[in-house]
Amino acid sequence: PNPFNPATTVSYDLSKSGEVSLVVYNILGRMVATLVSGYQEAGTYRIIWDAGNEISSGMYFIKLQSGDFMQINKAILLK
């Protein structure tokens, strides 16, 4: 769900196996969380991002990168 508080589920599908990076950035472009970093087989995945008390309300960008594929989605955290 968007907006979310304090956790959200990030779902993604990989059409082929390979190195995967799923990183959260704040509005200033600073990395605030690494959700996935490493090799994953092709398939469907769900990762829970728990922003907890450490991250303030605001807009964040979740960047998924695998091989030549890259996708960025925004998420709004309301506390």
TALIN-V824388 format. One record per helix or strand. SS is the DSSP state (~ for helix, > for strand). FROM is the first residue (numbers start at 0). TO is the last residue. If there is no record, write none. Layout:
# TALIN-V824388
ss | from | to
SS | FROM | TO
SS | FROM | TO
This chain:
# TALIN-V824388
ss | from | to
> | 3 | 3
> | 6 | 13
> | 17 | 25
> | 30 | 39
> | 42 | 49
> | 57 | 65
> | 68 | 76
